[in-house]
Amino acid sequence: MLRLIFWIAVIFAAVWVWRRMKARPPRQEAPPSEPAASPMVRCAQCGVHVPQAEALPSAQRWYCSQAHLEQGKASGEH
């Protein structure tokens, strides 16, 4: 009788441990952090928003390309 109780306890413990391991979510690595967003500025000529790092400044105005910068200077917008 003692051997039967022993084997029931062993089986119960094994099932309990297996369920605990199965219910535990797998470890996941932290997702890589995204680089900080660059401020966006509006082109004074066409209105397109571009990152400030890529925009061309002229007299407190921003332009998306060299062509729009030249058009802005030619039309005397600043």
mmJSON file of the N, C-alpha and C atoms, coordinates in Angstrom:
{"data_MODEL":{"atom_site":{
"group_PDB":["ATOM","ATOM","ATOM","ATOM","ATOM","ATOM","ATOM","ATOM","ATOM","ATOM","ATOM","ATOM","ATOM","ATOM","ATOM","ATOM","ATOM","ATOM","ATOM","ATOM","ATOM","ATOM","ATOM","ATOM","ATOM","ATOM","ATOM","ATOM","ATOM","ATOM","ATOM","ATOM","ATOM","ATOM","ATOM","ATOM","ATOM","ATOM","ATOM","ATOM","ATOM","ATOM","ATOM","ATOM","ATOM","ATOM","ATOM","ATOM","ATOM","ATOM","ATOM","ATOM","ATOM","ATOM","ATOM","ATOM","ATOM","ATOM","ATOM","ATOM","ATOM","ATOM","ATOM","ATOM","ATOM","ATOM","ATOM","ATOM","ATOM","ATOM","ATOM","ATOM","ATOM","ATOM","ATOM","ATOM","ATOM","ATOM","ATOM","ATOM","ATOM","ATOM","ATOM","ATOM","ATOM","ATOM","ATOM","ATOM","ATOM","ATOM","ATOM","ATOM","ATOM","ATOM","ATOM","ATOM","ATOM","ATOM","ATOM","ATOM","ATOM","ATOM","ATOM","ATOM","ATOM","ATOM","ATOM","ATOM","ATOM","ATOM","ATOM","ATOM","ATOM","ATOM","ATOM","ATOM","ATOM","ATOM","ATOM","ATOM","ATOM","ATOM","ATOM","ATOM","ATOM","ATOM","ATOM","ATOM","ATOM","ATOM","ATOM","ATOM","ATOM","ATOM","ATOM","ATOM","ATOM","ATOM","ATOM","ATOM","ATOM","ATOM","ATOM","ATOM","ATOM","ATOM","ATOM","ATOM","ATOM","ATOM","ATOM","ATOM","ATOM","ATOM","ATOM","ATOM","ATOM","ATOM","ATOM","ATOM","ATOM","ATOM","ATOM","ATOM","ATOM","ATOM","ATOM","ATOM","ATOM","ATOM","ATOM","ATOM","ATOM","ATOM","ATOM","ATOM","ATOM","ATOM","ATOM","ATOM","ATOM","ATOM","ATOM","ATOM","ATOM","ATOM","ATOM","ATOM","ATOM","ATOM","ATOM","ATOM","ATOM","ATOM","ATOM","ATOM","ATOM","ATOM","ATOM","ATOM","ATOM","ATOM","ATOM","ATOM","ATOM","ATOM","ATOM","ATOM","ATOM","ATOM","ATOM","ATOM","ATOM","ATOM","ATOM","ATOM","ATOM","ATOM","ATOM","ATOM","ATOM","ATOM","ATOM","ATOM","ATOM","ATOM","ATOM","ATOM","ATOM","ATOM","ATOM","ATOM","ATOM","ATOM"],
"id":[1,2,3,4,5,6,7,8,9,10,11,12,13,14,15,16,17,18,19,20,21,22,23,24,25,26,27,28,29,30,31,32,33,34,35,36,37,38,39,40,41,42,43,44,45,46,47,48,49,50,51,52,53,54,55,56,57,58,59,60,61,62,63,64,65,66,67,68,69,70,71,72,73,74,75,76,77,78,79,80,81,82,83,84,85,86,87,88,89,90,91,92,93,94,95,96,97,98,99,100,101,102,103,104,105,106,107,108,109,110,111,112,113,114,115,116,117,118,119,120,121,122,123,124,125,126,127,128,129,130,131,132,133,134,135,136,137,138,139,140,141,142,143,144,145,146,147,148,149,150,151,152,153,154,155,156,157,158,159,160,161,162,163,164,165,166,167,168,169,170,171,172,173,174,175,176,177,178,179,180,181,182,183,184,185,186,187,188,189,190,191,192,193,194,195,196,197,198,199,200,201,202,203,204,205,206,207,208,209,210,211,212,213,214,215,216,217,218,219,220,221,222,223,224,225,226,227,228,229,230,231,232,233,234],
"type_symbol":["N","C","C","N","C","C","N","C","C","N","C","C","N","C","C","N","C","C","N","C","C","N","C","C","N","C","C","N","C","C","N","C","C","N","C","C","N","C","C","N","C","C","N","C","C","N","C","C","N","C","C","N","C","C","N","C","C","N","C","C","N","C","C","N","C","C","N","C","C","N","C","C","N","C","C","N","C","C","N","C","C","N","C","C","N","C","C","N","C","C","N","C","C","N","C","C","N","C","C","N","C","C","N","C","C","N","C","C","N","C","C","N","C","C","N","C","C","N","C","C","N","C","C","N","C","C","N","C","C","N","C","C","N","C","C","N","C","C","N","C","C","N","C","C","N","C","C","N","C","C","N","C","C","N","C","C","N","C","C","N","C","C","N","C","C","N","C","C","N","C","C","N","C","C","N","C","C","N","C","C","N","C","C","N","C","C","N","C","C","N","C","C","N","C","C","N","C","C","N","C","C","N","C","C","N","C","C","N","C","C","N","C","C","N","C","C","N","C","C","N","C","C","N","C","C","N","C","C","N","C","C","N","C","C"],
"label_atom_id":["N","CA","C","N","CA","C","N","CA","C","N","CA","C","N","CA","C","N","CA","C","N","CA","C","N","CA","C","N","CA","C","N","CA","C","N","CA","C","N","CA","C","N","CA","C","N","CA","C","N","CA","C","N","CA","C","N","CA","C","N","CA","C","N","CA","C","N","CA","C","N","CA","C","N","CA","C","N","CA","C","N","CA","C","N","CA","C","N","CA","C","N","CA","C","N","CA","C","N","CA","C","N","CA","C","N","CA","C","N","CA","C","N","CA","C","N","CA","C","N","CA","C","N","CA","C","N","CA","C","N","CA","C","N","CA","C","N","CA","C","N","CA","C","N","CA","C","N","CA","C","N","CA","C","N","CA","C","N","CA","C","N","CA","C","N","CA","C","N","CA","C","N","CA","C","N","CA","C","N","CA","C","N","CA","C","N","CA","C","N","CA","C","N","CA","C","N","CA","C","N","CA","C","N","CA","C","N","CA","C","N","CA","C","N","CA","C","N","CA","C","N","CA","C","N","CA","C","N","CA","C","N","CA","C","N","CA","C","N","CA","C","N","CA","C","N","CA","C","N","CA","C","N","CA","C","N","CA","C","N","CA","C","N","CA","C","N","CA","C","N","CA","C"],
"label_alt_id":[null,null,null,null,null,null,null,null,null,null,null,null,null,null,null,null,null,null,null,null,null,null,null,null,null,null,null,null,null,null,null,null,null,null,null,null,null,null,null,null,null,null,null,null,null,null,null,null,null,null,null,null,null,null,null,null,null,null,null,null,null,null,null,null,null,null,null,null,null,null,null,null,null,null,null,null,null,null,null,null,null,null,null,null,null,null,null,null,null,null,null,null,null,null,null,null,null,null,null,null,null,null,null,null,null,null,null,null,null,null,null,null,null,null,null,null,null,null,null,null,null,null,null,null,null,null,null,null,null,null,null,null,null,null,null,null,null,null,null,null,null,null,null,null,null,null,null,null,null,null,null,null,null,null,null,null,null,null,null,null,null,null,null,null,null,null,null,null,null,null,null,null,null,null,null,null,null,null,null,null,null,null,null,null,null,null,null,null,null,null,null,null,null,null,null,null,null,null,null,null,null,null,null,null,null,null,null,null,null,null,null,null,null,null,null,null,null,null,null,null,null,null,null,null,null,null,null,null,null,null,null,null,null,null],
"label_comp_id":["MET","MET","MET","LEU","LEU","LEU","ARG","ARG","ARG","LEU","LEU","LEU","ILE","ILE","ILE","PHE","PHE","PHE","TRP","TRP","TRP","ILE","ILE","ILE","ALA","ALA","ALA","VAL","VAL","VAL","ILE","ILE","ILE","PHE","PHE","PHE","ALA","ALA","ALA","ALA","ALA","ALA","VAL","VAL","VAL","TRP","TRP","TRP","VAL","VAL","VAL","TRP","TRP","TRP","ARG","ARG","ARG","ARG","ARG","ARG","MET","MET","MET","LYS","LYS","LYS","ALA","ALA","ALA","ARG","ARG","ARG","PRO","PRO","PRO","PRO","PRO","PRO","ARG","ARG","ARG","GLN","GLN","GLN","GLU","GLU","GLU","ALA","ALA","ALA","PRO","PRO","PRO","PRO","PRO","PRO","SER","SER","SER","GLU","GLU","GLU","PRO","PRO","PRO","ALA","ALA","ALA","ALA","ALA","ALA","SER","SER","SER","PRO","PRO","PRO","MET","MET","MET","VAL","VAL","VAL","ARG","ARG","ARG","CYS","CYS","CYS","ALA","ALA","ALA","GLN","GLN","GLN","CYS","CYS","CYS","GLY","GLY","GLY","VAL","VAL","VAL","HIS","HIS","HIS","VAL","VAL","VAL","PRO","PRO","PRO","GLN","GLN","GLN","ALA","ALA","ALA","GLU","GLU","GLU","ALA","ALA","ALA","LEU","LEU","LEU","PRO","PRO","PRO","SER","SER","SER","ALA","ALA","ALA","GLN","GLN","GLN","ARG","ARG","ARG","TRP","TRP","TRP","TYR","TYR","TYR","CYS","CYS","CYS","SER","SER","SER","GLN","GLN","GLN","ALA","ALA","ALA","HIS","HIS","HIS","LEU","LEU","LEU","GLU","GLU","GLU","GLN","GLN","GLN","GLY","GLY","GLY","LYS","LYS","LYS","ALA","ALA","ALA","SER","SER","SER","GLY","GLY","GLY","GLU","GLU","GLU","HIS","HIS","HIS"],
"label_asym_id":["A","A","A","A","A","A","A","A","A","A","A","A","A","A","A","A","A","A","A","A","A","A","A","A","A","A","A","A","A","A","A","A","A","A","A","A","A","A","A","A","A","A","A","A","A","A","A","A","A","A","A","A","A","A","A","A","A","A","A","A","A","A","A","A","A","A","A","A","A","A","A","A","A","A","A","A","A","A","A","A","A","A","A","A","A","A","A","A","A","A","A","A","A","A","A","A","A","A","A","A","A","A","A","A","A","A","A","A","A","A","A","A","A","A","A","A","A","A","A","A","A","A","A","A","A","A","A","A","A","A","A","A","A","A","A","A","A","A","A","A","A","A","A","A","A","A","A","A","A","A","A","A","A","A","A","A","A","A","A","A","A","A","A","A","A","A","A","A","A","A","A","A","A","A","A","A","A","A","A","A","A","A","A","A","A","A","A","A","A","A","A","A","A","A","A","A","A","A","A","A","A","A","A","A","A","A","A","A","A","A","A","A","A","A","A","A","A","A","A","A","A","A","A","A","A","A","A","A","A","A","A","A","A","A"],
"label_entity_id":["1","1","1","1","1","1","1","1","1","1","1","1","1","1","1","1","1","1","1","1","1","1","1","1","1","1","1","1","1","1","1","1","1","1","1","1","1","1","1","1","1","1","1","1","1","1","1","1","1","1","1","1","1","1","1","1","1","1","1","1","1","1","1","1","1","1","1","1","1","1","1","1","1","1","1","1","1","1","1","1","1","1","1","1","1","1","1","1","1","1","1","1","1","1","1","1","1","1","1","1","1","1","1","1","1","1","1","1","1","1","1","1","1","1","1","1","1","1","1","1","1","1","1","1","1","1","1","1","1","1","1","1","1","1","1","1","1","1","1","1","1","1","1","1","1","1","1","1","1","1","1","1","1","1","1","1","1","1","1","1","1","1","1","1","1","1","1","1","1","1","1","1","1","1","1","1","1","1","1","1","1","1","1","1","1","1","1","1","1","1","1","1","1","1","1","1","1","1","1","1","1","1","1","1","1","1","1","1","1","1","1","1","1","1","1","1","1","1","1","1","1","1","1","1","1","1","1","1","1","1","1","1","1","1"],
"label_seq_id":[1,1,1,2,2,2,3,3,3,4,4,4,5,5,5,6,6,6,7,7,7,8,8,8,9,9,9,10,10,10,11,11,11,12,12,12,13,13,13,14,14,14,15,15,15,16,16,16,17,17,17,18,18,18,19,19,19,20,20,20,21,21,21,22,22,22,23,23,23,24,24,24,25,25,25,26,26,26,27,27,27,28,28,28,29,29,29,30,30,30,31,31,31,32,32,32,33,33,33,34,34,34,35,35,35,36,36,36,37,37,37,38,38,38,39,39,39,40,40,40,41,41,41,42,42,42,43,43,43,44,44,44,45,45,45,46,46,46,47,47,47,48,48,48,49,49,49,50,50,50,51,51,51,52,52,52,53,53,53,54,54,54,55,55,55,56,56,56,57,57,57,58,58,58,59,59,59,60,60,60,61,61,61,62,62,62,63,63,63,64,64,64,65,65,65,66,66,66,67,67,67,68,68,68,69,69,69,70,70,70,71,71,71,72,72,72,73,73,73,74,74,74,75,75,75,76,76,76,77,77,77,78,78,78],
"pdbx_PDB_ins_code":[null,null,null,null,null,null,null,null,null,null,null,null,null,null,null,null,null,null,null,null,null,null,null,null,null,null,null,null,null,null,null,null,null,null,null,null,null,null,null,null,null,null,null,null,null,null,null,null,null,null,null,null,null,null,null,null,null,null,null,null,null,null,null,null,null,null,null,null,null,null,null,null,null,null,null,null,null,null,null,null,null,null,null,null,null,null,null,null,null,null,null,null,null,null,null,null,null,null,null,null,null,null,null,null,null,null,null,null,null,null,null,null,null,null,null,null,null,null,null,null,null,null,null,null,null,null,null,null,null,null,null,null,null,null,null,null,null,null,null,null,null,null,null,null,null,null,null,null,null,null,null,null,null,null,null,null,null,null,null,null,null,null,null,null,null,null,null,null,null,null,null,null,null,null,null,null,null,null,null,null,null,null,null,null,null,null,null,null,null,null,null,null,null,null,null,null,null,null,null,null,null,null,null,null,null,null,null,null,null,null,null,null,null,null,null,null,null,null,null,null,null,null,null,null,null,null,null,null,null,null,null,null,null,null],
"Cartn_x":[0.832,0.0,0.879,1.966,2.868,3.496,3.827,4.405,3.392,2.13,1.088,0.947,0.953,0.865,2.1,3.257,4.492,4.403,3.972,3.893,2.815,1.735,0.706,1.276,2.028,2.636,3.665,4.465,5.468,4.79,3.742,3.021,2.356,1.736,1.099,2.124,3.292,4.336,4.844,5.003,5.481,4.468,3.182,2.142,2.09,2.223,2.186,3.359,4.564,5.74,5.589,5.099,4.925,3.933,2.826,1.84,2.411,3.208,3.812,4.779,5.555,6.508,5.78,4.697,3.944,3.212,2.731,1.977,2.883,4.142,5.077,5.363,5.169,5.444,6.946,7.311,8.736,9.374,10.626,11.339,11.534,11.263,11.448,12.438,13.27,14.235,13.506,14.005,13.409,13.589,12.549,12.701,13.731,14.457,15.466,14.797,15.418,14.827,14.955,13.927,13.931,14.702,15.385,16.098,15.102,15.563,14.691,14.232,12.991,12.425,13.002,13.306,13.834,12.661,12.81,11.728,11.444,10.175,9.771,9.522,9.872,9.634,8.901,8.204,7.393,8.15,8.182,8.828,8.016,8.699,8.018,7.514,8.019,7.615,6.439,6.544,5.517,4.686,5.119,4.357,4.627,5.535,5.87,6.645,6.328,7.057,8.249,9.413,10.648,11.361,12.215,12.994,13.888,14.012,14.798,16.245,16.757,18.143,18.361,17.301,17.424,16.969,16.35,15.821,16.93,16.691,17.645,17.083,17.784,17.277,17.695,16.824,17.149,16.233,16.808,16.075,14.855,15.067,14.03,12.933,13.218,12.305,13.047,12.279,12.861,12.393,13.281,12.965,13.348,12.577,12.813,13.912,14.241,15.273,15.965,17.07,17.824,16.997,16.23,15.406,14.358,13.725,12.715,13.367,14.554,15.29,15.552,15.988,16.278,14.999,13.903,12.618,12.139,12.34,11.944,12.75,14.039,14.877,14.501,14.184,13.83,12.503,11.572,10.264,10.275,11.361,11.489,10.584,10.414,9.53,10.11,11.363,11.931,12.321],
"Cartn_y":[-1.193,0.0,1.259,1.194,2.332,2.624,1.582,1.766,2.407,2.076,2.662,4.159,4.536,5.954,6.707,6.062,6.675,6.977,5.999,6.185,7.2,7.256,8.265,9.653,9.797,11.083,11.492,10.557,10.854,11.293,10.565,10.92,12.283,12.531,13.81,14.948,14.756,15.787,16.024,14.966,15.116,15.879,15.564,16.268,17.729,17.976,19.34,20.152,19.602,20.297,20.511,19.517,19.645,20.757,20.831,21.894,23.271,23.377,24.669,25.132,24.194,24.545,24.881,24.203,24.443,25.78,26.187,27.429,28.656,28.484,29.604,30.096,31.395,31.903,31.838,31.595,31.55,32.919,32.913,34.184,34.834,36.124,36.869,37.987,38.192,39.281,40.604,41.644,42.967,43.408,43.982,44.435,45.554,45.618,46.678,48.046,48.948,50.276,51.017,51.768,52.534,53.837,54.3,55.566,56.708,57.715,58.856,59.495,59.912,60.519,61.921,62.221,63.544,64.511,65.754,66.725,66.945,67.104,67.314,68.804,69.271,70.664,70.66,71.745,71.86,72.68,72.166,72.89,74.15,75.302,76.572,76.671,75.847,75.918,74.989,73.705,72.736,72.215,72.439,72.014,70.597,69.895,68.53,68.57,67.649,67.558,66.624,67.08,66.31,66.374,65.38,65.468,66.699,67.342,68.571,68.323,67.132,66.822,66.795,66.526,66.458,67.741,68.648,69.883,70.918,71.852,72.93,74.228,74.852,76.08,77.319,78.325,79.616,80.661,81.598,82.703,82.215,81.318,80.759,80.022,79.558,78.737,77.45,76.405,75.1,74.676,74.007,73.536,72.061,71.324,69.889,69.557,70.466,70.195,71.5,71.335,72.498,73.285,72.593,73.273,74.161,73.683,74.493,75.649,75.436,76.512,77.639,77.282,78.282,78.96,78.208,78.804,79.784,79.436,80.331,81.611,81.502,82.699,83.552,82.904,83.637,84.372,83.796,84.446,85.469,85.552,86.553,86.286,85.027,84.685,85.043,85.245,85.559,87.006],
"Cartn_z":[0.0,0.0,0.0,0.752,0.836,-0.534,-1.285,-2.61,-3.557,-3.461,-4.29,-3.993,-2.734,-2.348,-2.84,-2.741,-3.22,-4.721,-5.517,-6.964,-7.344,-6.635,-6.885,-6.609,-5.532,-5.194,-6.243,-6.736,-7.756,-9.053,-9.453,-10.674,-10.521,-9.377,-9.118,-9.182,-8.578,-8.587,-10.009,-10.792,-12.167,-13.014,-12.856,-13.605,-13.178,-11.884,-11.371,-11.937,-11.932,-12.462,-13.961,-14.697,-16.146,-16.475,-15.739,-15.982,-15.671,-14.62,-14.275,-15.365,-15.89,-16.941,-18.246,-18.522,-19.74,-19.68,-18.521,-18.371,-18.378,-18.102,-18.065,-19.477,-19.741,-21.101,-21.385,-22.636,-22.971,-22.797,-22.464,-22.29,-23.644,-23.677,-24.911,-24.658,-25.649,-25.55,-25.742,-25.147,-25.312,-26.764,-27.365,-28.75,-28.833,-29.933,-30.047,-30.003,-29.299,-29.178,-30.507,-30.832,-32.065,-31.85,-32.875,-32.72,-32.49,-31.827,-31.54,-32.843,-32.868,-34.071,-34.269,-35.494,-35.838,-35.977,-35.528,-35.709,-37.192,-37.523,-38.91,-39.146,-40.332,-40.717,-42.059,-42.342,-43.551,-44.587,-45.808,-46.902,-47.192,-47.256,-47.505,-48.939,-49.838,-51.245,-51.551,-51.174,-51.565,-50.399,-49.175,-48.007,-47.541,-48.17,-47.769,-46.459,-45.557,-44.294,-44.473,-44.055,-44.145,-42.798,-42.486,-41.254,-41.277,-40.145,-40.07,-40.47,-40.183,-40.53,-42.044,-42.822,-44.278,-44.976,-44.251,-44.848,-45.013,-45.924,-46.192,-45.614,-44.647,-44.042,-44.841,-44.798,-45.392,-44.763,-44.031,-43.41,-42.628,-41.709,-40.826,-41.59,-42.784,-43.575,-43.926,-44.172,-44.487,-45.875,-46.598,-47.943,-48.051,-48.88,-49.01,-50.013,-50.9,-51.908,-52.307,-52.993,-53.469,-54.482,-55.317,-56.332,-55.663,-54.597,-53.915,-53.16,-52.659,-52.008,-53.014,-54.18,-55.227,-55.701,-55.825,-56.216,-55.167,-53.881,-52.803,-52.812,-53.088,-53.175,-54.38,-55.512,-56.742,-56.592,-55.871,-55.719,-54.595,-53.835,-52.783,-51.587,-51.238,-50.119,-48.76,-48.669,-47.35,-47.357],
"occupancy":[1.0,1.0,1.0,1.0,1.0,1.0,1.0,1.0,1.0,1.0,1.0,1.0,1.0,1.0,1.0,1.0,1.0,1.0,1.0,1.0,1.0,1.0,1.0,1.0,1.0,1.0,1.0,1.0,1.0,1.0,1.0,1.0,1.0,1.0,1.0,1.0,1.0,1.0,1.0,1.0,1.0,1.0,1.0,1.0,1.0,1.0,1.0,1.0,1.0,1.0,1.0,1.0,1.0,1.0,1.0,1.0,1.0,1.0,1.0,1.0,1.0,1.0,1.0,1.0,1.0,1.0,1.0,1.0,1.0,1.0,1.0,1.0,1.0,1.0,1.0,1.0,1.0,1.0,1.0,1.0,1.0,1.0,1.0,1.0,1.0,1.0,1.0,1.0,1.0,1.0,1.0,1.0,1.0,1.0,1.0,1.0,1.0,1.0,1.0,1.0,1.0,1.0,1.0,1.0,1.0,1.0,1.0,1.0,1.0,1.0,1.0,1.0,1.0,1.0,1.0,1.0,1.0,1.0,1.0,1.0,1.0,1.0,1.0,1.0,1.0,1.0,1.0,1.0,1.0,1.0,1.0,1.0,1.0,1.0,1.0,1.0,1.0,1.0,1.0,1.0,1.0,1.0,1.0,1.0,1.0,1.0,1.0,1.0,1.0,1.0,1.0,1.0,1.0,1.0,1.0,1.0,1.0,1.0,1.0,1.0,1.0,1.0,1.0,1.0,1.0,1.0,1.0,1.0,1.0,1.0,1.0,1.0,1.0,1.0,1.0,1.0,1.0,1.0,1.0,1.0,1.0,1.0,1.0,1.0,1.0,1.0,1.0,1.0,1.0,1.0,1.0,1.0,1.0,1.0,1.0,1.0,1.0,1.0,1.0,1.0,1.0,1.0,1.0,1.0,1.0,1.0,1.0,1.0,1.0,1.0,1.0,1.0,1.0,1.0,1.0,1.0,1.0,1.0,1.0,1.0,1.0,1.0,1.0,1.0,1.0,1.0,1.0,1.0,1.0,1.0,1.0,1.0,1.0,1.0],
"B_iso_or_equiv":[0.0,0.0,0.0,0.0,0.0,0.0,0.0,0.0,0.0,0.0,0.0,0.0,0.0,0.0,0.0,0.0,0.0,0.0,0.0,0.0,0.0,0.0,0.0,0.0,0.0,0.0,0.0,0.0,0.0,0.0,0.0,0.0,0.0,0.0,0.0,0.0,0.0,0.0,0.0,0.0,0.0,0.0,0.0,0.0,0.0,0.0,0.0,0.0,0.0,0.0,0.0,0.0,0.0,0.0,0.0,0.0,0.0,0.0,0.0,0.0,0.0,0.0,0.0,0.0,0.0,0.0,0.0,0.0,0.0,0.0,0.0,0.0,0.0,0.0,0.0,0.0,0.0,0.0,0.0,0.0,0.0,0.0,0.0,0.0,0.0,0.0,0.0,0.0,0.0,0.0,0.0,0.0,0.0,0.0,0.0,0.0,0.0,0.0,0.0,0.0,0.0,0.0,0.0,0.0,0.0,0.0,0.0,0.0,0.0,0.0,0.0,0.0,0.0,0.0,0.0,0.0,0.0,0.0,0.0,0.0,0.0,0.0,0.0,0.0,0.0,0.0,0.0,0.0,0.0,0.0,0.0,0.0,0.0,0.0,0.0,0.0,0.0,0.0,0.0,0.0,0.0,0.0,0.0,0.0,0.0,0.0,0.0,0.0,0.0,0.0,0.0,0.0,0.0,0.0,0.0,0.0,0.0,0.0,0.0,0.0,0.0,0.0,0.0,0.0,0.0,0.0,0.0,0.0,0.0,0.0,0.0,0.0,0.0,0.0,0.0,0.0,0.0,0.0,0.0,0.0,0.0,0.0,0.0,0.0,0.0,0.0,0.0,0.0,0.0,0.0,0.0,0.0,0.0,0.0,0.0,0.0,0.0,0.0,0.0,0.0,0.0,0.0,0.0,0.0,0.0,0.0,0.0,0.0,0.0,0.0,0.0,0.0,0.0,0.0,0.0,0.0,0.0,0.0,0.0,0.0,0.0,0.0,0.0,0.0,0.0,0.0,0.0,0.0,0.0,0.0,0.0,0.0,0.0,0.0],
"pdbx_formal_charge":[null,null,null,null,null,null,null,null,null,null,null,null,null,null,null,null,null,null,null,null,null,null,null,null,null,null,null,null,null,null,null,null,null,null,null,null,null,null,null,null,null,null,null,null,null,null,null,null,null,null,null,null,null,null,null,null,null,null,null,null,null,null,null,null,null,null,null,null,null,null,null,null,null,null,null,null,null,null,null,null,null,null,null,null,null,null,null,null,null,null,null,null,null,null,null,null,null,null,null,null,null,null,null,null,null,null,null,null,null,null,null,null,null,null,null,null,null,null,null,null,null,null,null,null,null,null,null,null,null,null,null,null,null,null,null,null,null,null,null,null,null,null,null,null,null,null,null,null,null,null,null,null,null,null,null,null,null,null,null,null,null,null,null,null,null,null,null,null,null,null,null,null,null,null,null,null,null,null,null,null,null,null,null,null,null,null,null,null,null,null,null,null,null,null,null,null,null,null,null,null,null,null,null,null,null,null,null,null,null,null,null,null,null,null,null,null,null,null,null,null,null,null,null,null,null,null,null,null,null,null,null,null,null,null],
"auth_seq_id":[1,1,1,2,2,2,3,3,3,4,4,4,5,5,5,6,6,6,7,7,7,8,8,8,9,9,9,10,10,10,11,11,11,12,12,12,13,13,13,14,14,14,15,15,15,16,16,16,17,17,17,18,18,18,19,19,19,20,20,20,21,21,21,22,22,22,23,23,23,24,24,24,25,25,25,26,26,26,27,27,27,28,28,28,29,29,29,30,30,30,31,31,31,32,32,32,33,33,33,34,34,34,35,35,35,36,36,36,37,37,37,38,38,38,39,39,39,40,40,40,41,41,41,42,42,42,43,43,43,44,44,44,45,45,45,46,46,46,47,47,47,48,48,48,49,49,49,50,50,50,51,51,51,52,52,52,53,53,53,54,54,54,55,55,55,56,56,56,57,57,57,58,58,58,59,59,59,60,60,60,61,61,61,62,62,62,63,63,63,64,64,64,65,65,65,66,66,66,67,67,67,68,68,68,69,69,69,70,70,70,71,71,71,72,72,72,73,73,73,74,74,74,75,75,75,76,76,76,77,77,77,78,78,78],
"auth_comp_id":["MET","MET","MET","LEU","LEU","LEU","ARG","ARG","ARG","LEU","LEU","LEU","ILE","ILE","ILE","PHE","PHE","PHE","TRP","TRP","TRP","ILE","ILE","ILE","ALA","ALA","ALA","VAL","VAL","VAL","ILE","ILE","ILE","PHE","PHE","PHE","ALA","ALA","ALA","ALA","ALA","ALA","VAL","VAL","VAL","TRP","TRP","TRP","VAL","VAL","VAL","TRP","TRP","TRP","ARG","ARG","ARG","ARG","ARG","ARG","MET","MET","MET","LYS","LYS","LYS","ALA","ALA","ALA","ARG","ARG","ARG","PRO","PRO","PRO","PRO","PRO","PRO","ARG","ARG","ARG","GLN","GLN","GLN","GLU","GLU","GLU","ALA","ALA","ALA","PRO","PRO","PRO","PRO","PRO","PRO","SER","SER","SER","GLU","GLU","GLU","PRO","PRO","PRO","ALA","ALA","ALA","ALA","ALA","ALA","SER","SER","SER","PRO","PRO","PRO","MET","MET","MET","VAL","VAL","VAL","ARG","ARG","ARG","CYS","CYS","CYS","ALA","ALA","ALA","GLN","GLN","GLN","CYS","CYS","CYS","GLY","GLY","GLY","VAL","VAL","VAL","HIS","HIS","HIS","VAL","VAL","VAL","PRO","PRO","PRO","GLN","GLN","GLN","ALA","ALA","ALA","GLU","GLU","GLU","ALA","ALA","ALA","LEU","LEU","LEU","PRO","PRO","PRO","SER","SER","SER","ALA","ALA","ALA","GLN","GLN","GLN","ARG","ARG","ARG","TRP","TRP","TRP","TYR","TYR","TYR","CYS","CYS","CYS","SER","SER","SER","GLN","GLN","GLN","ALA","ALA","ALA","HIS","HIS","HIS","LEU","LEU","LEU","GLU","GLU","GLU","GLN","GLN","GLN","GLY","GLY","GLY","LYS","LYS","LYS","ALA","ALA","ALA","SER","SER","SER","GLY","GLY","GLY","GLU","GLU","GLU","HIS","HIS","HIS"],
"auth_asym_id":["A","A","A","A","A","A","A","A","A","A","A","A","A","A","A","A","A","A","A","A","A","A","A","A","A","A","A","A","A","A","A","A","A","A","A","A","A","A","A","A","A","A","A","A","A","A","A","A","A","A","A","A","A","A","A","A","A","A","A","A","A","A","A","A","A","A","A","A","A","A","A","A","A","A","A","A","A","A","A","A","A","A","A","A","A","A","A","A","A","A","A","A","A","A","A","A","A","A","A","A","A","A","A","A","A","A","A","A","A","A","A","A","A","A","A","A","A","A","A","A","A","A","A","A","A","A","A","A","A","A","A","A","A","A","A","A","A","A","A","A","A","A","A","A","A","A","A","A","A","A","A","A","A","A","A","A","A","A","A","A","A","A","A","A","A","A","A","A","A","A","A","A","A","A","A","A","A","A","A","A","A","A","A","A","A","A","A","A","A","A","A","A","A","A","A","A","A","A","A","A","A","A","A","A","A","A","A","A","A","A","A","A","A","A","A","A","A","A","A","A","A","A","A","A","A","A","A","A","A","A","A","A","A","A"],
"auth_atom_id":["N","CA","C","N","CA","C","N","CA","C","N","CA","C","N","CA","C","N","CA","C","N","CA","C","N","CA","C","N","CA","C","N","CA","C","N","CA","C","N","CA","C","N","CA","C","N","CA","C","N","CA","C","N","CA","C","N","CA","C","N","CA","C","N","CA","C","N","CA","C","N","CA","C","N","CA","C","N","CA","C","N","CA","C","N","CA","C","N","CA","C","N","CA","C","N","CA","C","N","CA","C","N","CA","C","N","CA","C","N","CA","C","N","CA","C","N","CA","C","N","CA","C","N","CA","C","N","CA","C","N","CA","C","N","CA","C","N","CA","C","N","CA","C","N","CA","C","N","CA","C","N","CA","C","N","CA","C","N","CA","C","N","CA","C","N","CA","C","N","CA","C","N","CA","C","N","CA","C","N","CA","C","N","CA","C","N","CA","C","N","CA","C","N","CA","C","N","CA","C","N","CA","C","N","CA","C","N","CA","C","N","CA","C","N","CA","C","N","CA","C","N","CA","C","N","CA","C","N","CA","C","N","CA","C","N","CA","C","N","CA","C","N","CA","C","N","CA","C","N","CA","C","N","CA","C","N","CA","C","N","CA","C","N","CA","C","N","CA","C","N","CA","C"],
"pdbx_PDB_model_num":[1,1,1,1,1,1,1,1,1,1,1,1,1,1,1,1,1,1,1,1,1,1,1,1,1,1,1,1,1,1,1,1,1,1,1,1,1,1,1,1,1,1,1,1,1,1,1,1,1,1,1,1,1,1,1,1,1,1,1,1,1,1,1,1,1,1,1,1,1,1,1,1,1,1,1,1,1,1,1,1,1,1,1,1,1,1,1,1,1,1,1,1,1,1,1,1,1,1,1,1,1,1,1,1,1,1,1,1,1,1,1,1,1,1,1,1,1,1,1,1,1,1,1,1,1,1,1,1,1,1,1,1,1,1,1,1,1,1,1,1,1,1,1,1,1,1,1,1,1,1,1,1,1,1,1,1,1,1,1,1,1,1,1,1,1,1,1,1,1,1,1,1,1,1,1,1,1,1,1,1,1,1,1,1,1,1,1,1,1,1,1,1,1,1,1,1,1,1,1,1,1,1,1,1,1,1,1,1,1,1,1,1,1,1,1,1,1,1,1,1,1,1,1,1,1,1,1,1,1,1,1,1,1,1]
}}}
